Amino acid sequence: MIKGKVIGHVWSTKRVDPLPQGALLEVAVEGGGSVVAFDPLGCGEGEEVLITQGSVAAGYFEGTKAPVDALIVGSVDERT
């Protein structure tokens, strides 16, 4: 799992049909760099999130083969 912080939205007026409703967010990941992740949770800019990638991300969507390689699976409320 990867920790990161949402730094913006990626707007797309055209999408492939199998992509479900949700947002595409740009996330700055710990250690440097960024990734565009699919967000089914409704996270906002500045929010710390947890991301999963690869087949686990794509497997989240039942009944469809969604072309998703990075998926936001959690929002970090606090660190202890």
Residue frames as a rotation matrix with the C-alpha (Angstrom) as fourth column:
MET 1
0.586 0.810 0.000 0.00
0.810 -0.586 0.000 0.00
0.000 0.000 -1.000 0.00
ILE 2
-0.487 -0.721 0.492 1.19
0.743 -0.639 -0.200 3.52
0.459 0.268 0.847 -0.80
LYS 3
0.192 0.500 -0.845 0.59
0.795 -0.583 -0.164 6.66
-0.575 -0.640 -0.510 1.27
GLY 4
-0.641 -0.400 0.656 0.12
0.721 -0.606 0.335 9.98
0.263 0.688 0.677 -0.45
LYS 5
-0.386 0.488 -0.783 -1.60
0.320 -0.725 -0.610 13.35
-0.865 -0.486 0.124 -0.48
VAL 6
0.294 0.593 0.749 -4.18
0.933 -0.010 -0.359 14.48
-0.205 0.805 -0.557 -3.04
ILE 7
-0.549 -0.583 -0.599 -2.76
0.409 -0.812 0.416 17.44
-0.729 -0.016 0.684 -4.98
GLY 8
-0.578 0.395 -0.714 -5.41
-0.676 -0.722 0.148 17.91
-0.457 0.568 0.684 -7.64
HIS 9
0.358 0.775 0.521 -8.11
-0.063 0.576 -0.815 16.57
-0.932 0.259 0.255 -9.93
VAL 10
-0.882 -0.471 0.017 -7.51
-0.042 0.113 0.993 15.18
-0.470 0.875 -0.120 -13.41
TRP 11
0.051 0.958 -0.281 -10.43
-0.456 -0.228 -0.860 16.20
-0.889 0.172 0.425 -15.62
SER 12
-0.941 -0.291 0.175 -11.39
-0.007 0.532 0.847 13.96
-0.340 0.795 -0.502 -18.52
THR 13
-0.212 0.912 -0.351 -14.38
-0.832 -0.357 -0.425 14.58
-0.513 0.202 0.834 -20.75
LYS 14
0.417 0.284 -0.864 -13.90
-0.732 0.669 -0.134 11.30
0.539 0.688 0.486 -22.59
ARG 15
-0.296 -0.448 0.844 -13.53
-0.843 0.538 -0.010 7.95
-0.449 -0.714 -0.537 -20.81
VAL 16
-0.797 0.047 -0.602 -13.73
-0.300 0.835 0.462 4.29
0.524 0.549 -0.652 -21.76
ASP 17
0.103 0.994 -0.020 -17.09
-0.525 0.072 0.848 2.68
0.845 -0.077 0.530 -20.98
PRO 18
0.278 0.068 -0.958 -15.89
0.512 0.834 0.208 0.14
0.813 -0.548 0.196 -18.37
LEU 19
-0.806 -0.591 0.016 -14.58
0.314 -0.451 -0.835 2.93
0.501 -0.669 0.549 -16.11
PRO 20
0.014 0.876 -0.483 -17.16
0.967 0.111 0.228 3.36
0.253 -0.470 -0.846 -13.32
GLN 21
0.642 0.280 0.714 -18.29
0.130 -0.957 0.259 6.66
0.756 -0.074 -0.651 -11.85
GLY 22
0.606 -0.511 -0.610 -15.67
0.706 -0.008 0.708 8.30
-0.367 -0.859 0.356 -9.69
ALA 23
0.917 -0.319 -0.239 -12.90
-0.360 -0.920 -0.153 10.86
-0.171 0.227 -0.959 -9.86
LEU 24
0.498 -0.867 0.009 -9.37
0.718 0.406 -0.566 10.74
0.487 0.288 0.825 -11.17
LEU 25
0.987 -0.161 -0.008 -7.05
-0.117 -0.747 0.655 12.39
-0.111 -0.645 -0.756 -8.66
GLU 26
0.292 -0.955 -0.045 -3.37
-0.013 0.043 -0.999 13.27
0.956 0.292 0.001 -8.82
VAL 27
0.999 0.031 -0.029 -1.66
0.024 0.147 0.989 12.08
0.035 -0.989 0.146 -5.65
ALA 28
0.189 -0.970 0.151 1.85
-0.740 -0.242 -0.628 13.04
0.646 0.007 -0.763 -4.49
VAL 29
0.821 0.101 -0.562 3.32
0.156 0.907 0.390 9.84
0.550 -0.408 0.729 -3.05
GLU 30
0.809 -0.560 0.177 5.76
-0.343 -0.205 0.917 9.53
-0.477 -0.803 -0.358 -0.17
GLY 31
0.127 -0.860 0.494 9.31
0.489 0.488 0.723 9.33
-0.863 0.150 0.482 -1.45
GLY 32
-0.549 -0.312 -0.775 8.62
-0.366 -0.744 0.559 11.64
-0.751 0.591 0.294 -4.39
GLY 33
-0.982 0.188 0.019 6.69
0.078 0.315 0.946 11.56
0.172 0.930 -0.324 -7.60
SER 34
-0.402 0.914 0.051 2.97
-0.720 -0.281 -0.635 11.39
-0.566 -0.292 0.771 -8.22
VAL 35
-0.938 0.234 0.255 0.36
0.327 0.841 0.431 9.00
-0.114 0.488 -0.865 -9.53
VAL 36
-0.486 0.873 -0.046 -3.12
-0.815 -0.433 0.386 9.39
0.317 0.225 0.921 -10.99
ALA 37
-0.987 0.162 0.015 -5.49
0.135 0.867 -0.480 7.22
-0.090 -0.472 -0.877 -8.95
PHE 38
-0.348 0.937 0.033 -9.17
0.063 -0.012 0.998 6.38
0.935 0.350 -0.055 -9.31
ASP 39
-0.982 -0.001 0.186 -11.18
-0.180 -0.259 -0.949 7.62
0.049 -0.966 0.254 -6.33
PRO 40
-0.353 0.909 -0.221 -14.51
0.372 0.353 0.858 5.95
0.859 0.221 -0.463 -5.49
LEU 41
-0.280 0.158 -0.947 -14.57
0.958 0.115 -0.264 7.57
0.067 -0.981 -0.184 -2.02
GLY 42
0.666 0.533 0.522 -14.93
0.534 -0.829 0.166 11.28
0.521 0.168 -0.837 -2.79
CYS 43
0.153 -0.713 -0.684 -11.60
0.905 -0.177 0.387 12.45
-0.397 -0.678 0.619 -1.37
GLY 44
0.967 0.237 0.096 -10.57
0.255 -0.910 -0.327 16.09
0.010 0.341 -0.940 -1.63
GLU 45
0.363 -0.864 0.350 -7.46
0.150 -0.317 -0.937 18.11
0.920 0.392 0.014 -2.30
GLY 46
-0.130 -0.551 0.825 -5.00
-0.784 -0.452 -0.426 18.06
0.607 -0.702 -0.373 0.61
GLU 47
0.709 0.487 0.510 -6.38
-0.698 0.587 0.410 14.80
-0.100 -0.647 0.756 2.00
GLU 48
-0.506 -0.851 0.141 -3.97
-0.839 0.523 0.150 12.01
-0.201 -0.043 -0.979 2.93
VAL 49
0.605 0.761 -0.233 -4.91
-0.795 0.566 -0.219 8.74
-0.035 0.318 0.948 1.24
LEU 50
-0.251 -0.586 0.771 -3.91
-0.348 0.798 0.493 5.10
-0.903 -0.145 -0.404 0.91
ILE 51
0.319 0.264 -0.910 -3.50
-0.943 -0.010 -0.333 3.66
-0.097 0.964 0.246 -2.58
THR 52
0.090 -0.308 0.947 -3.30
0.011 0.951 0.308 0.13
-0.996 -0.017 0.089 -3.90
GLN 53
-0.055 -0.208 -0.976 -2.04
-0.921 -0.367 0.131 -0.72
-0.385 0.907 -0.172 -7.39
GLY 54
-0.856 -0.420 -0.301 -2.11
-0.516 0.714 0.473 -3.42
0.016 0.561 -0.828 -10.02
SER 55
-0.622 0.611 -0.489 -4.46
0.111 0.687 0.718 -6.40
0.775 0.393 -0.495 -10.08
VAL 56
-0.601 0.410 -0.686 -5.76
0.779 0.109 -0.617 -5.63
-0.178 -0.906 -0.385 -6.59
ALA 57
-0.700 0.320 -0.639 -6.93
-0.228 -0.947 -0.225 -2.20
-0.677 -0.012 0.736 -7.79
ALA 58
-0.692 0.419 -0.588 -8.56
-0.643 0.014 0.766 -3.60
0.329 0.908 0.260 -10.92
GLY 59
-0.713 0.359 -0.602 -10.15
0.356 0.925 0.131 -6.48
0.604 -0.121 -0.788 -8.97
TYR 60
-0.897 0.375 -0.233 -12.11
0.052 -0.433 -0.900 -4.08
-0.438 -0.820 0.369 -6.76
PHE 61
-0.396 0.757 -0.519 -14.73
-0.873 -0.486 -0.043 -3.60
-0.285 0.436 0.854 -9.48
GLU 62
-0.538 0.274 0.797 -17.08
0.071 0.957 -0.281 -6.58
-0.840 -0.095 -0.534 -9.57
GLY 63
0.328 0.795 0.510 -18.70
0.522 0.297 -0.800 -7.57
-0.787 0.528 -0.317 -12.83
THR 64
0.998 -0.052 -0.022 -16.47
-0.048 -0.563 -0.825 -5.40
0.031 0.825 -0.565 -15.04
LYS 65
0.264 -0.963 0.051 -12.89
0.960 0.268 0.079 -5.27
-0.090 0.028 0.996 -16.21
ALA 66
0.981 0.125 -0.149 -12.17
0.130 -0.991 0.029 -1.67
-0.144 -0.048 -0.988 -15.24
PRO 67
0.401 -0.879 0.257 -8.90
0.608 0.045 -0.793 -0.31
0.685 0.474 0.553 -16.64
VAL 68
0.831 -0.088 0.549 -7.71
-0.432 -0.725 0.537 0.93
0.351 -0.683 -0.640 -13.23
ASP 69
0.219 -0.845 -0.488 -4.10
0.363 0.534 -0.763 0.52
0.906 -0.010 0.424 -12.09
ALA 70
-0.890 -0.447 -0.092 -4.16
0.261 -0.333 -0.906 2.76
0.374 -0.831 0.412 -8.99
LEU 71
0.115 0.993 -0.020 -7.11
0.348 -0.021 0.937 2.91
0.930 -0.115 -0.348 -6.58
ILE 72
-0.611 -0.191 0.768 -7.65
-0.582 -0.549 -0.599 5.02
0.537 -0.814 0.224 -3.48
VAL 73
-0.176 0.499 -0.848 -8.80
0.334 0.841 0.426 2.57
0.926 -0.209 -0.315 -0.80
GLY 74
0.288 0.289 -0.913 -8.70
0.953 0.003 0.302 4.73
0.090 -0.957 -0.275 2.31
SER 75
0.377 -0.134 0.917 -8.53
-0.008 -0.990 -0.141 8.21
0.926 0.046 -0.374 3.74
VAL 76
-0.379 -0.629 -0.679 -6.10
0.716 0.265 -0.646 8.78
0.586 -0.730 0.350 6.62
ASP 77
0.690 0.696 0.199 -7.88
0.361 -0.569 0.739 10.45
0.627 -0.438 -0.644 9.55
GLU 78
0.713 -0.523 0.467 -4.91
-0.700 -0.568 0.432 10.57
0.039 -0.635 -0.771 11.91
ARG 79
0.207 -0.741 -0.639 -1.53
-0.012 0.651 -0.759 9.03
0.978 0.165 0.126 12.58
THR 80
0.913 0.089 0.398 -0.54
-0.391 -0.087 0.916 7.75
0.116 -0.992 -0.044 16.02
